Amino acid sequence: MVAVGSAAALAASVTGGVAGAAGASQGSGGGRSAQLQRAVDVDAILRNLAQFESIADQSGGTRASGTRGYDRSARYVAQRLRQAGYRVTTQEFDFDLFTVNAPTEFEQLAPTARTFEEGTDYFTASYTGNGEGEGVVTEVDVTEPPGPAPSSNDSGCEPEDFEGFPEGAVALLQRGTCDFGLKAQNASEAGASAAIIYNEGTPGVDDRNDTLNPTLAGYTVTIPTVGVSYALGRELVGTTVRIAADTTVTPSTTRNVIAETRGGRADEVVMLGGHLDSVPEGPGINDNGSGTAALLEVAEELAKRGDGPRNKVRFAFWGAEEAGLLGSNEYVASLTEEQAAAIRLYLNFDMVGSPNYFRGVYDGDASLPDSVQGPEGSAQIERLFNRYFTGRGLPYEDTEFSGRSDYQAFILAGIPSGGLFTGAEGDKTEEQVERYGGIVADYDPCYHARCDSLSPVTDGADRATYRQLRRAYGNELVGNVNVHALDTSADAIAHAVATYGWSTASLPDRAPAMAATAAAAGGGGAAPRS
């Protein structure tokens, strides 16, 4: 593993920009922001996306960590950033590569026969156990009717929940407070032959009712496990089902790519990141080609400025996010207290060009019900993005820190965090259609699917849905990316870099000694973990 954020880097002298050349300021913070926004070109971002798609096409259709597609993506990004003048390092780490060898089979045997369709009725859980299970679907400590707010139950979170559970039955587990992996692990240890995790059913909350696409990464699960909607979960109680999964888990190695300016204050690090890997099923053009392509373009344009940022700016391209936020967890766990304390803030950009987008700003001030409180300074980051979009007359809304992306490790380490997100598998509401355009459907109908590409219909997307999106958005829709959402997200990233790269005065002082916590929770563009 190549060290990143070394003590030597932290002790580096303040000497100007990417190449270390000092220069006079090119005007006020607002002027710098406007200049950088003008320089950032959405066509260049689309060219990066085309390169990611080409890499996937040459690599078995994927850019997942542990594959040639990821390694080629990492080389592409690292080469571009070195050519721009950044100090580029890689951080290698071990992880378990999950592979689906054949489609999962899920069918109801009694009282009537019924075959379920993957991607519509259910999703195979990432890191599911391999094998076949058959039995009566048996509830495990579920909450019915569901509570009024998300995470109102702890179904399957404790081994005691399985007291009296029939050997060989299929465990029906309800989404709630703990990780899906913990629920499935407890079920397998209790003697279940298979597990079904159904959505929580919170009234009026779409993503707590839709079909679940869970990950079990980080846990030992030996039984086949699938995710279903709240409605289907309730229908299955007492039925007899069969689930068969053909999967393997292989020890593998992957890496993060880290690029930082050669100059700038090493005790005032402004860090931005997004995950570079896709899911195994496809090229990941929106998830998260959109975030990494935008970050790459902003980094390259920042490097062209004559006056380098006063603060060190560090860009991270994370590996194995889809396997459970592993790259960002590995990075934060590797930091010394001094290195962690030097990071003034972290900004995360995961899925910033969703085809049926909303414009989400991470809720740093915890104003949403049941929202996670970000570390001190997160509210100020949220305010910066809110003011930016307000100034441009663009609608936006809060989106929660759900633990589903790479900000999680930084939050748990006490580092102020924020960023943007334009939607994954949740349904767009009528109110959001009025604000952003689009249709009442998933924000990204190709989330975690092969069709998250530049040719979604050719790659299996629902033709009628994309016909409707095309009617709603016209030329703004390019493949599985909304160019308007992508363009405005990239401009907001540029604004944040132009602001914090020169001054973090709007943020509260950090504690001089802060523990670099190894973050083990999370999951985002990753599949949800809880």
Legacy VTK file of the C-alpha trace (Angstrom):
# vtk DataFile Version 3.0
C-alpha trace
ASCII
DATASET POLYDATA
POINTS 530 float
0.000 0.000 0.000
1.393 3.389 -0.998
1.070 5.926 1.800
-1.194 8.916 1.235
-1.476 12.094 3.244
2.022 11.473 4.642
3.611 13.484 7.410
6.010 14.894 4.839
3.096 16.177 2.794
1.534 17.716 5.884
4.772 19.554 6.587
5.132 20.865 3.026
5.689 24.587 2.666
3.021 26.882 1.308
4.206 27.702 -2.212
1.290 28.465 -4.459
-0.573 26.315 -6.964
-0.548 22.848 -8.447
2.982 23.224 -9.779
4.033 25.120 -6.653
4.288 28.470 -8.440
3.157 31.451 -6.413
0.921 33.937 -8.134
-1.146 37.001 -7.487
-4.798 36.504 -6.768
-7.011 36.796 -9.803
-9.625 38.880 -8.069
-12.148 38.237 -5.326
-13.539 34.884 -4.238
-16.611 35.565 -6.351
-14.433 36.355 -9.349
-12.420 33.179 -8.898
-15.609 31.151 -8.646
-17.062 32.664 -11.807
-13.809 32.074 -13.698
-13.542 28.442 -12.628
-17.197 27.782 -13.409
-16.754 29.222 -16.890
-13.683 27.059 -17.437
-15.422 23.832 -16.397
-16.923 22.368 -19.577
-19.772 19.859 -19.493
-18.676 18.566 -22.914
-15.326 17.637 -21.364
-17.174 15.829 -18.579
-19.170 13.904 -21.183
-15.913 12.949 -22.893
-14.712 11.523 -19.581
-17.943 9.527 -19.356
-17.438 8.237 -22.891
-13.965 7.103 -21.865
-15.378 5.273 -18.834
-17.919 3.551 -21.076
-15.200 2.573 -23.543
-13.145 1.131 -20.695
-16.135 -0.920 -19.527
-16.829 -2.134 -23.072
-13.260 -3.450 -23.256
-13.473 -5.013 -19.790
-16.513 -7.261 -19.742
-19.041 -4.440 -19.387
-18.050 -3.277 -15.910
-15.725 -1.013 -13.947
-16.210 -2.785 -10.610
-13.298 -2.877 -8.185
-11.204 -5.985 -8.665
-11.780 -6.012 -12.438
-9.753 -4.808 -15.425
-12.364 -2.110 -15.921
-11.628 -0.560 -12.553
-7.870 -0.822 -12.953
-8.077 0.886 -16.350
-10.335 3.611 -14.924
-7.840 4.229 -12.128
-4.941 4.467 -14.593
-6.916 6.877 -16.783
-7.721 9.203 -13.890
-4.213 9.041 -12.421
-2.586 9.776 -15.778
-4.807 12.794 -16.441
-4.122 14.219 -12.994
-0.358 13.691 -13.231
-0.366 15.443 -16.595
-2.219 18.339 -14.955
0.574 18.681 -12.399
-0.913 17.090 -9.293
0.955 14.939 -6.803
-0.788 11.596 -7.374
-0.577 8.576 -5.089
-2.458 5.309 -4.892
-3.525 3.426 -1.799
-3.921 -0.307 -2.263
-6.051 -2.448 0.017
-7.503 -5.938 0.145
-11.187 -6.679 -0.203
-13.570 -9.500 -1.099
-14.702 -9.431 -4.734
-18.345 -10.539 -5.042
-19.427 -12.175 -8.304
-22.861 -13.361 -9.432
-22.216 -16.379 -11.660
-25.803 -16.987 -12.777
-29.177 -15.287 -12.288
-30.753 -15.853 -8.890
-33.924 -17.949 -8.860
-36.770 -16.847 -6.578
-40.151 -18.559 -6.710
-43.205 -19.187 -4.570
-44.121 -22.877 -4.338
-47.257 -22.781 -2.158
-50.102 -22.122 -1.733
-49.870 -21.148 -5.420
-46.942 -21.236 -7.830
-45.379 -17.898 -8.729
-42.063 -16.882 -10.266
-40.540 -13.535 -9.324
-38.590 -11.272 -11.668
-35.214 -9.858 -10.679
-35.032 -6.085 -10.928
-38.787 -5.719 -10.571
-39.975 -7.992 -7.765
-36.636 -8.449 -6.031
-32.906 -7.804 -6.073
-30.205 -10.273 -5.147
-28.377 -8.859 -2.142
-24.747 -8.032 -2.822
-22.552 -10.466 -0.883
-25.430 -12.901 -0.470
-24.549 -16.415 0.539
-24.245 -19.048 -2.168
-26.663 -21.977 -2.399
-30.337 -22.869 -2.272
-32.942 -22.474 0.450
-36.569 -23.565 0.622
-39.069 -23.145 3.425
-41.994 -21.314 4.954
-41.578 -17.528 5.089
-41.468 -16.682 8.791
-41.510 -13.158 10.263
-38.701 -12.156 12.606
-39.653 -9.470 15.156
-41.294 -7.196 12.572
-43.244 -4.017 13.328
-46.753 -4.051 11.871
-48.205 -1.641 11.146
-44.931 0.161 10.400
-43.840 3.066 12.565
-44.478 6.668 11.482
-40.794 7.390 10.785
-37.965 5.464 9.091
-35.866 3.109 11.213
-38.666 2.416 13.678
-37.892 -1.283 14.200
-34.964 -3.613 14.862
-36.147 -6.782 13.132
-33.365 -9.370 13.184
-30.803 -7.047 14.740
-30.265 -9.266 17.800
-29.773 -13.047 17.986
-32.570 -13.080 20.562
-35.013 -12.021 17.831
-34.747 -15.567 16.453
-35.770 -17.351 19.645
-38.094 -20.188 18.597
-37.337 -19.683 14.902
-38.093 -22.924 12.988
-34.982 -24.652 11.635
-34.860 -24.389 7.830
-37.540 -21.696 7.516
-37.023 -18.627 5.321
-36.477 -15.564 7.518
-38.563 -12.494 6.674
-36.663 -9.463 7.956
-37.900 -5.869 7.960
-35.690 -2.911 7.108
-34.912 -0.840 10.177
-32.168 0.367 12.469
-29.287 -2.036 11.788
-27.345 -3.153 8.722
-28.941 -5.644 6.357
-25.795 -7.743 6.666
-26.252 -8.087 10.419
-29.862 -9.196 9.949
-28.909 -11.813 7.346
-25.922 -13.018 9.370
-28.121 -13.500 12.435
-30.669 -15.359 10.288
-28.047 -17.726 8.895
-26.682 -18.415 12.383
-30.230 -19.110 13.622
-30.686 -21.896 11.068
-32.664 -20.131 8.333
-32.373 -21.698 4.889
-32.691 -18.302 3.164
-33.572 -14.709 3.985
-35.898 -12.100 2.508
-35.387 -8.490 3.582
-38.449 -6.378 2.883
-38.726 -2.615 2.975
-39.925 -0.924 6.114
-43.258 0.420 4.885
-43.014 3.879 6.444
-46.195 5.698 5.355
-45.591 8.323 2.665
-41.855 7.589 2.263
-41.277 6.051 -1.179
-37.793 4.706 -0.599
-39.054 2.896 2.497
-41.645 1.049 0.413
-39.913 0.305 -2.911
-38.049 -2.859 -3.868
-34.854 -3.092 -1.826
-31.441 -3.530 -3.429
-29.360 -4.302 -0.327
-25.728 -5.074 0.359
-24.489 -7.459 3.042
-20.817 -6.452 2.697
-18.742 -6.801 5.830
-20.761 -9.670 7.316
-20.606 -13.459 7.111
-23.786 -14.578 5.379
-24.031 -18.197 4.232
-27.632 -18.278 2.983
-29.203 -16.859 -0.204
-30.698 -13.437 0.512
-32.892 -11.121 -1.556
-34.512 -7.727 -1.065
-38.178 -7.011 -1.838
-40.706 -4.202 -1.471
-42.830 -3.686 1.607
-45.956 -4.854 -0.219
-44.398 -8.073 -1.514
-42.877 -8.806 1.864
-46.300 -8.736 3.477
-47.746 -10.948 0.721
-45.103 -13.608 1.317
-45.833 -14.214 5.012
-46.664 -17.893 5.507
-45.999 -18.915 1.906
-43.431 -21.503 0.882
-40.650 -20.151 -1.312
-37.402 -21.280 -2.899
-34.361 -19.040 -3.411
-31.213 -20.195 -5.218
-28.118 -18.009 -5.650
-24.943 -18.857 -7.556
-22.259 -16.487 -6.306
-18.621 -16.467 -5.305
-16.492 -14.252 -3.089
-12.820 -14.002 -4.056
-10.005 -12.279 -2.134
-8.831 -9.361 -4.266
-6.937 -6.077 -4.218
-7.970 -2.633 -5.399
-6.891 0.949 -4.797
-7.842 4.545 -4.228
-6.403 7.311 -6.406
-5.499 10.473 -4.483
-4.345 13.701 -6.147
-3.404 16.891 -4.340
-2.078 20.297 -5.237
1.669 20.641 -4.741
1.217 23.930 -2.943
-1.249 25.303 -0.453
-1.430 25.132 3.332
-0.935 21.536 4.420
-2.787 22.217 7.687
-5.855 23.436 5.737
-6.705 20.566 3.394
-9.865 20.898 1.319
-10.836 17.380 0.281
-13.327 16.287 -2.375
-14.153 12.790 -3.525
-16.404 10.322 -5.259
-16.223 6.608 -5.897
-14.615 5.453 -9.119
-15.996 1.914 -9.143
-19.249 0.698 -10.683
-21.367 -2.252 -9.662
-20.487 -5.498 -11.481
-23.679 -5.295 -13.542
-22.711 -2.326 -15.706
-20.384 0.574 -16.552
-21.753 2.930 -13.882
-22.092 6.041 -16.028
-24.266 7.914 -13.538
-23.238 5.842 -10.496
-20.656 7.140 -10.186
-19.122 8.120 -13.499
-20.995 11.406 -13.170
-19.328 12.398 -9.898
-15.818 11.283 -10.807
-15.949 12.745 -14.328
-17.056 16.097 -12.892
-14.342 16.033 -10.215
-11.713 15.222 -12.835
-12.760 18.174 -15.000
-12.802 20.592 -12.039
-9.362 19.368 -10.954
-7.895 19.852 -14.433
-9.304 23.363 -14.777
-8.141 24.322 -11.279
-4.618 23.261 -12.283
-4.616 25.738 -15.183
-5.046 28.783 -12.950
-2.077 31.092 -12.579
-2.754 31.604 -8.882
-2.826 28.348 -6.969
-5.200 27.891 -4.032
-3.966 29.057 -0.625
-5.128 25.778 0.902
-4.069 22.342 -0.248
-6.837 20.803 -2.369
-7.019 17.009 -2.415
-9.169 14.976 -4.824
-10.024 11.350 -4.008
-11.305 8.685 -6.382
-12.438 5.855 -4.127
-12.265 2.145 -4.815
-14.708 -0.533 -3.613
-17.461 1.850 -2.543
-19.989 -0.559 -3.995
-18.509 -3.308 -1.810
-19.328 -1.328 1.335
-17.512 2.050 1.301
-14.221 0.213 1.677
-11.867 2.670 -0.022
-12.905 5.720 1.981
-12.983 3.680 5.197
-9.462 2.428 4.475
-8.229 5.946 3.801
-9.655 7.515 6.949
-8.490 4.599 9.103
-4.938 5.100 7.780
-4.716 8.746 8.869
-2.782 9.868 11.915
-4.522 12.285 14.283
-2.448 15.111 12.792
-3.370 14.165 9.227
-7.067 13.855 10.059
-7.090 17.173 11.901
-5.541 18.861 8.851
-8.591 18.001 6.701
-10.833 21.031 7.154
-13.748 19.534 5.252
-14.764 16.715 2.939
-17.176 17.111 0.006
-18.751 14.020 -1.604
-20.176 13.775 -5.116
-21.932 10.486 -5.855
-24.562 10.398 -8.633
-24.753 14.053 -9.680
-26.323 13.570 -13.122
-29.333 11.335 -12.512
-31.593 11.174 -15.586
-34.782 11.996 -13.636
-32.964 14.147 -11.105
-33.718 16.186 -8.065
-31.072 18.577 -6.756
-30.066 17.341 -3.321
-27.735 19.127 -0.902
-26.557 17.031 2.037
-28.369 18.038 5.211
-25.486 19.279 7.323
-27.705 21.068 9.844
-29.933 18.006 10.450
-33.112 19.893 9.576
-34.769 16.802 8.098
-36.703 14.548 10.499
-34.478 11.761 11.875
-31.496 13.137 9.946
-27.955 12.361 11.093
-26.204 15.397 12.562
-23.037 16.141 10.631
-19.877 17.240 12.469
-19.603 20.906 13.380
-19.057 22.855 10.176
-21.340 20.657 8.065
-24.177 23.168 8.381
-21.955 25.888 6.928
-21.091 23.641 3.975
-24.777 23.037 3.320
-25.377 26.780 3.503
-22.683 27.449 0.875
-24.399 25.163 -1.650
-27.863 26.476 -0.759
-26.786 30.068 -1.312
-25.102 29.133 -4.565
-28.214 27.498 -6.013
-30.442 30.286 -4.689
-28.220 32.841 -6.409
-28.604 30.994 -9.694
-32.351 30.612 -9.298
-32.087 26.806 -9.238
-34.394 24.709 -7.058
-32.781 22.425 -4.489
-33.692 20.491 -1.364
-32.110 18.744 1.582
-31.002 15.136 1.227
-30.095 13.135 4.289
-26.745 11.758 5.363
-28.016 8.191 5.035
-24.665 6.433 5.419
-24.819 5.239 1.817
-21.753 6.953 0.400
-18.153 7.846 1.128
-18.861 10.839 3.370
-19.654 8.325 6.120
-16.058 7.639 7.149
-15.345 11.369 7.375
-18.463 12.061 9.426
-17.528 9.325 11.888
-14.049 10.853 12.124
-15.556 14.233 13.038
-14.623 15.940 9.762
-17.178 18.503 8.479
-18.846 17.040 5.407
-21.253 17.917 2.642
-21.889 17.507 -1.047
-24.508 16.845 -3.689
-26.728 13.941 -4.748
-29.341 13.821 -7.531
-31.152 10.576 -6.747
-30.927 6.803 -7.053
-33.724 4.253 -6.783
-36.376 6.383 -5.040
-39.472 7.651 -6.841
-39.710 11.270 -7.930
-42.820 12.920 -6.485
-45.393 15.060 -8.277
-44.089 18.073 -6.365
-40.541 17.361 -7.529
-41.733 17.025 -11.118
-43.183 20.532 -10.838
-39.852 21.855 -9.528
-37.344 19.972 -11.690
-39.319 18.599 -14.613
-39.194 14.926 -15.476
-41.711 12.197 -14.664
-43.075 10.311 -11.673
-40.612 7.410 -11.739
-37.252 6.468 -10.246
-34.651 9.224 -10.179
-32.392 6.716 -11.918
-34.370 3.866 -13.525
-31.049 2.143 -14.336
-29.613 2.360 -10.828
-27.198 -0.549 -10.260
-28.096 -2.065 -13.616
-26.417 -2.762 -16.937
-28.344 0.105 -18.515
-26.518 2.741 -16.433
-24.717 3.544 -19.655
-24.675 5.978 -22.556
-27.130 3.708 -24.421
-29.618 2.668 -21.736
-32.405 1.333 -23.972
-29.949 -0.740 -25.994
-28.617 -2.066 -22.683
-31.993 -3.197 -21.372
-33.721 -0.126 -19.927
-37.491 0.146 -20.097
-38.149 1.742 -23.464
-41.385 3.457 -22.412
-39.789 5.073 -19.357
-36.910 6.526 -21.366
-39.292 7.676 -24.084
-41.149 9.653 -21.408
-37.887 11.038 -20.037
-36.850 12.076 -23.526
-40.160 13.904 -23.999
-39.729 15.623 -20.635
-36.077 16.636 -20.992
-35.306 16.615 -24.713
-31.621 17.035 -25.497
-30.776 17.366 -21.796
-30.935 13.570 -21.626
-27.715 11.966 -22.879
-27.772 8.252 -22.246
-28.447 7.681 -18.555
-27.320 11.190 -17.621
-29.222 14.455 -17.385
-26.761 16.995 -18.758
-28.445 19.957 -17.045
-28.175 18.259 -13.654
-24.575 17.279 -14.390
-23.615 20.761 -15.599
-25.111 22.602 -12.621
-23.568 20.070 -10.225
-20.133 20.596 -11.782
-20.521 24.363 -11.505
-21.414 23.985 -7.824
-18.329 21.808 -7.292
-16.210 24.492 -8.960
-17.764 27.142 -6.713
-16.965 25.122 -3.595
-13.353 24.594 -4.700
-12.923 28.279 -5.564
-14.342 29.221 -2.167
-12.706 26.776 0.227
-9.489 26.428 -1.761
-8.700 30.029 -0.865
-10.437 30.372 2.508
-12.103 28.169 5.106
-12.835 31.141 7.357
-16.572 30.423 7.221
-16.001 27.089 8.975
-15.579 26.770 12.757
-12.148 25.957 14.141
-11.284 22.275 14.350
-10.143 20.620 17.559
-6.324 20.392 17.513
-6.353 16.654 18.162
-9.048 14.532 16.554
-9.142 10.748 16.445
-8.970 9.269 12.955
-11.823 6.849 13.420
-11.964 3.737 11.252
-15.441 4.000 9.807
-17.144 0.646 9.546
-20.698 1.745 8.820
-22.278 2.940 5.591
-23.263 1.747 2.181
-24.576 4.405 -1.739
-24.595 5.294 -4.839
-23.845 2.093 -2.839
-26.684 -0.287 -2.217
-28.264 0.533 1.134
-26.874 -1.302 4.133
-29.754 -0.541 6.505
LINES 1 531
530 0 1 2 3 4 5 6 7 8 9 10 11 12 13 14 15 16 17 18 19 20 21 22 23 24 25 26 27 28 29 30 31 32 33 34 35 36 37 38 39 40 41 42 43 44 45 46 47 48 49 50 51 52 53 54 55 56 57 58 59 60 61 62 63 64 65 66 67 68 69 70 71 72 73 74 75 76 77 78 79 80 81 82 83 84 85 86 87 88 89 90 91 92 93 94 95 96 97 98 99 100 101 102 103 104 105 106 107 108 109 110 111 112 113 114 115 116 117 118 119 120 121 122 123 124 125 126 127 128 129 130 131 132 133 134 135 136 137 138 139 140 141 142 143 144 145 146 147 148 149 150 151 152 153 154 155 156 157 158 159 160 161 162 163 164 165 166 167 168 169 170 171 172 173 174 175 176 177 178 179 180 181 182 183 184 185 186 187 188 189 190 191 192 193 194 195 196 197 198 199 200 201 202 203 204 205 206 207 208 209 210 211 212 213 214 215 216 217 218 219 220 221 222 223 224 225 226 227 228 229 230 231 232 233 234 235 236 237 238 239 240 241 242 243 244 245 246 247 248 249 250 251 252 253 254 255 256 257 258 259 260 261 262 263 264 265 266 267 268 269 270 271 272 273 274 275 276 277 278 279 280 281 282 283 284 285 286 287 288 289 290 291 292 293 294 295 296 297 298 299 300 301 302 303 304 305 306 307 308 309 310 311 312 313 314 315 316 317 318 319 320 321 322 323 324 325 326 327 328 329 330 331 332 333 334 335 336 337 338 339 340 341 342 343 344 345 346 347 348 349 350 351 352 353 354 355 356 357 358 359 360 361 362 363 364 365 366 367 368 369 370 371 372 373 374 375 376 377 378 379 380 381 382 383 384 385 386 387 388 389 390 391 392 393 394 395 396 397 398 399 400 401 402 403 404 405 406 407 408 409 410 411 412 413 414 415 416 417 418 419 420 421 422 423 424 425 426 427 428 429 430 431 432 433 434 435 436 437 438 439 440 441 442 443 444 445 446 447 448 449 450 451 452 453 454 455 456 457 458 459 460 461 462 463 464 465 466 467 468 469 470 471 472 473 474 475 476 477 478 479 480 481 482 483 484 485 486 487 488 489 490 491 492 493 494 495 496 497 498 499 500 501 502 503 504 505 506 507 508 509 510 511 512 513 514 515 516 517 518 519 520 521 522 523 524 525 526 527 528 529
